[in-house]
Amino acid sequence: MDYNIKSVERAFEIMKAISDEAQTPAELAKKLDMNKSTIHRFLATLIDLGYLEKLPDNYLRLSQLFINLGVNAQKQFDVVTLSRPYLISLAEEFKESSLLAMFTGNDCQYVDKIESPHAVRIVLDSGAKAPAYSVASGKVFLSSLEEDELNDYLDHTSFISYTKNTFTEKMKLKEEIIHVREAGYAIDNEEFEIGLRGFAAPIKDYRGEIIAALCIAGVAPRIRDKKKIHSIISALLYASKDISYQIGYKQEFQKIGKLKD
């Protein structure tokens, strides 16, 4: 049974058409294949409701009231709230800690987490920070920087060798960031702490900007099998893509390429 109300469908077709660019009633009638008297009734109603504005040149555009509906709706899509079920699912699937990270200054800050059920596990308090160059989530954020921004970061950062694997040479770190940018994910090979291995994938907003990173961190000896590593990265990419989609980012999913040794 078809419960669709044709007049509502038509109203949203009009709103969608005008969202692309301001148009005249005649242009809308032609584009939507509607007769002029019908479209004028729809337009008059939408203007009376305050969702359309008529400009002096007879063009119509979406009103601020309509835009506010989208802004208010967007507030429901808080990245921390949206990410929580995925953190739980990832931790349950891989029995390792899952984390949500954001970028603050030159550091990566962990704003939410689900800990591994193992007795020996990675414990990071919510709010904990780590230098961006030393962890997977930080490298994800660095991969979003423009060339001049990345060079500025490299020139003005004092690199500390937390472990023998920490990137402290500018050119080697830059090569790593370029690889992360191309791969779409990052790996931390005990670069911040010996015994800790991490993986991260970007969460993007409607503009395509990285606003957070979804991460899995675990005890290194438990994450050496290539098949498990591939499964972790695949799950992170799918989860981060799904969260990004809910926030408003639209792009085809990129398959995982060959893993870097």
Phi, psi and omega per residue, in radians:
M1 nan 2.340 -3.109
D2 -1.625 1.966 -3.135
Y3 -1.710 0.061 -3.114
N4 -1.151 2.378 3.088
I5 -1.722 1.994 -3.004
K6 -1.044 -0.645 -3.113
S7 -1.165 -0.608 3.098
V8 -1.197 -0.747 3.095
E9 -1.012 -0.768 -3.134
R10 -1.107 -0.736 -3.133
A11 -1.046 -0.739 -3.137
F12 -1.283 -0.507 3.037
E13 -1.092 -0.709 3.120
I14 -1.137 -0.811 -3.122
M15 -1.084 -0.725 3.141
K16 -1.132 -0.726 3.135
A17 -1.092 -0.732 -3.115
I18 -1.289 -0.419 3.135
S19 -1.154 -0.436 3.115
D20 -1.264 -0.750 3.111
E21 -2.953 2.681 3.095
A22 -1.080 2.449 -3.082
Q23 -2.489 2.791 3.069
T24 -1.519 2.833 3.076
P25 -1.003 -0.668 -3.138
A26 -1.128 -0.722 3.123
E27 -1.133 -0.696 3.124
L28 -1.148 -0.761 -3.140
A29 -1.025 -0.750 -3.140
K30 -1.211 -0.763 -3.095
K31 -1.139 -0.682 -3.067
L32 -1.717 0.042 3.130
D33 0.979 0.887 3.102
M34 -2.101 2.564 3.093
N35 -1.307 2.728 -2.973
K36 -1.115 -0.665 -3.116
S37 -1.152 -0.678 3.129
T38 -1.149 -0.836 -3.093
I39 -1.170 -0.554 3.098
H40 -1.128 -0.620 3.099
R41 -1.154 -0.752 3.101
F42 -1.087 -0.798 -3.096
L43 -1.140 -0.712 3.128
A44 -1.070 -0.720 3.135
T45 -1.143 -0.801 -3.120
L46 -1.156 -0.582 3.065
I47 -1.207 -0.760 3.118
D48 -1.070 -0.625 3.132
L49 -1.320 -0.240 3.091
G50 1.599 0.166 -3.093
Y51 -1.612 -0.214 3.043
L52 -2.218 2.637 3.059
E53 -2.100 2.390 3.085
K54 -1.724 2.147 -3.118
L55 -1.525 2.818 -3.092
P56 -1.004 -0.489 -3.105
D57 -1.561 0.271 3.112
N58 1.355 0.085 3.058
Y59 -1.418 2.683 3.133
L60 -2.069 2.484 3.082
R61 -2.442 2.852 3.077
L62 -1.170 2.496 -3.105
S63 -1.508 2.926 3.077
Q64 -1.103 -0.571 3.107
L65 -1.049 -0.767 3.120
F66 -1.149 -0.740 3.127
I67 -1.071 -0.652 3.127
N68 -1.094 -0.542 3.084
L69 -1.044 -0.763 3.129
G70 -1.171 -0.705 3.129
V71 -1.087 -0.792 3.134
N72 -1.141 -0.672 3.120
A73 -1.148 -0.644 -3.114
Q74 -1.090 -0.517 -3.141
K75 -1.097 -0.401 3.129
Q76 -1.304 -0.279 -3.075
F77 -1.769 0.959 3.095
D78 -1.190 2.265 -3.021
V79 -1.099 -0.598 3.133
V80 -1.179 -0.799 3.132
T81 -1.120 -0.774 -3.136
L82 -1.127 -0.602 -3.056
S83 -1.367 -0.375 -3.018
R84 -0.960 -0.859 3.139
P85 -1.073 -0.566 3.130
Y86 -1.252 -0.646 3.070
L87 -1.067 -0.768 3.133
I88 -1.095 -0.816 -3.114
S89 -1.095 -0.775 -3.133
L90 -1.133 -0.726 3.124
A91 -1.127 -0.685 3.125
E92 -1.189 -0.710 -3.084
E93 -1.202 -0.750 -3.028
F94 -1.838 -0.070 3.116
K95 0.995 0.571 3.057
E96 -2.235 2.923 -3.118
S97 -1.283 2.428 3.064
S98 -2.020 2.522 -3.042
L99 -2.473 2.716 3.023
L100 -2.047 2.201 -3.080
A101 -2.102 2.616 3.030
M102 -2.266 2.856 -3.060
F103 -1.761 2.170 3.101
T104 -2.289 1.968 -3.090
G105 1.130 -2.151 3.091
N106 -1.800 0.181 -3.081
D107 -1.996 2.841 3.026
C108 -1.849 2.274 -3.129
Q109 -2.058 2.309 -3.121
Y110 -1.598 2.047 -3.012
V111 -1.789 -0.239 3.080
D112 -2.745 2.733 -3.085
K113 -2.788 2.703 2.926
I114 -2.265 2.118 -3.040
E115 -1.428 2.664 3.083
S116 -1.124 2.574 3.091
P117 -1.328 -0.202 -3.139
H118 -1.159 2.567 3.081
A119 -1.109 -0.719 3.053
V120 -1.646 1.950 -3.046
R121 -2.646 2.936 3.083
I122 -1.446 2.169 -3.140
V123 -2.033 1.983 3.075
L124 -2.207 2.128 3.129
D125 -1.228 2.539 3.039
S126 -1.058 2.283 -3.075
G127 1.760 -0.215 3.129
A128 -1.133 2.597 -3.111
K129 -2.134 2.755 3.041
A130 -2.583 2.547 3.100
P131 -1.034 2.401 -3.035
A132 -1.002 -0.650 -3.046
Y133 -1.259 -0.195 -2.988
S134 -1.853 -0.062 -3.105
V135 -2.344 2.766 -3.091
A136 -1.049 -0.794 -3.111
S137 -1.091 -0.672 3.123
G138 -1.139 -0.683 3.121
K139 -1.170 -0.536 3.046
V140 -1.087 -0.799 3.125
F141 -1.131 -0.733 3.139
L142 -1.100 -0.535 -3.139
S143 -1.175 -0.277 -3.135
S144 -1.542 -0.139 -3.098
L145 -1.295 2.523 3.007
E146 -1.187 2.845 -3.068
E147 -0.939 -0.821 -3.119
D148 -1.200 -0.597 3.116
E149 -1.183 -0.724 3.126
L150 -1.149 -0.749 3.117
N151 -1.089 -0.689 3.109
D152 -1.112 -0.726 3.096
Y153 -1.065 -0.818 -3.107
L154 -1.115 -0.647 -3.099
D155 -1.303 -0.447 -3.026
H156 -1.993 0.251 3.120
T157 -1.896 2.307 3.049
S158 -1.576 1.971 -3.048
F159 -1.528 2.212 3.113
I160 -1.851 2.368 3.127
S161 -1.520 1.644 -3.132
Y162 -1.282 -0.598 3.065
T163 -2.492 3.074 3.122
K164 -1.176 -0.249 -3.121
N165 -1.685 -0.084 -3.112
T166 -1.134 2.377 3.064
F167 -1.327 1.982 3.116
T168 -2.103 -0.167 3.084
E169 -1.677 2.233 -3.022
K170 -0.975 -0.825 -3.061
M171 -1.174 -0.670 3.122
K172 -1.171 -0.687 3.099
L173 -1.154 -0.713 3.131
K174 -1.084 -0.713 3.087
E175 -1.079 -0.698 3.118
E176 -1.127 -0.743 -3.129
I177 -1.146 -0.681 3.093
I178 -1.101 -0.709 3.096
H179 -1.093 -0.750 3.125
V180 -1.070 -0.753 3.136
R181 -1.047 -0.730 -3.124
E182 -1.282 -0.676 -3.083
A183 -1.345 -0.587 -3.113
G184 1.549 0.164 3.093
Y185 -2.726 2.936 -3.140
A186 -2.333 2.666 3.100
I187 -2.206 2.418 3.054
D188 -1.918 1.905 -3.130
N189 -1.663 1.255 3.119
E190 0.972 0.747 -3.079
E191 -1.571 -0.378 3.132
F192 -1.836 -0.567 -3.121
E193 -2.670 2.279 3.112
I194 -1.111 2.301 -3.133
G195 1.687 -0.122 -3.131
L196 -1.944 2.215 3.069
R197 -2.143 2.370 -3.076
G198 -2.333 2.757 3.134
F199 -2.413 2.529 -3.112
A200 -2.598 2.567 3.079
A201 -2.323 2.590 -3.043
P202 -1.400 2.536 2.948
I203 -1.899 2.188 -3.061
K204 -1.990 2.604 3.097
D205 -1.583 -3.014 -3.058
Y206 -1.127 -0.325 3.114
R207 -1.550 -0.098 -3.085
G208 1.519 0.160 -3.137
E209 -1.554 2.430 3.126
I210 -1.290 2.095 -3.114
I211 -1.967 -0.227 -3.135
A212 -2.846 2.943 3.079
A213 -2.321 2.349 3.081
L214 -1.645 2.267 -2.976
C215 -2.311 2.677 2.937
I216 -2.232 2.268 3.133
A217 -2.274 2.407 -3.121
G218 -2.668 3.046 3.109
V219 -1.228 2.192 -2.992
A220 -0.903 -0.801 -3.119
P221 -1.042 -0.392 3.135
R222 -1.464 -0.214 -3.070
I223 -2.202 1.164 3.103
R224 -2.054 -0.414 -3.124
D225 -1.187 2.222 -3.079
K226 -1.088 -0.608 3.134
K227 -1.130 -0.717 3.123
K228 -1.185 -0.717 3.128
I229 -1.061 -0.776 3.123
H230 -1.072 -0.707 3.137
S231 -1.138 -0.702 3.129
I232 -1.111 -0.849 -3.115
I233 -1.092 -0.759 3.135
S234 -1.050 -0.793 -3.136
A235 -1.120 -0.713 3.110
L236 -1.100 -0.763 -3.131
L237 -1.119 -0.745 3.132
Y238 -1.161 -0.748 -3.128
A239 -1.157 -0.782 -3.123
S240 -1.153 -0.624 3.088
K241 -1.132 -0.734 -3.119
D242 -1.132 -0.758 3.105
I243 -1.107 -0.783 3.136
S244 -1.036 -0.717 3.135
Y245 -1.073 -0.735 -3.133
Q246 -1.155 -0.531 3.124
I247 -1.345 -0.428 3.098
G248 2.298 -0.016 -3.135
Y249 -1.436 2.341 -3.112
K250 -2.181 2.014 3.043
Q251 -2.865 2.618 3.123
E252 -1.134 2.579 3.138
F253 -1.263 2.381 -3.133
Q254 -1.710 2.202 3.128
K255 -1.195 2.692 3.130
I256 -1.328 2.312 3.077
G257 -1.505 -2.872 3.127
K258 -1.160 2.311 -3.123
L259 -1.220 2.484 3.101
K260 -1.378 2.324 3.135
D261 -1.226 nan nan
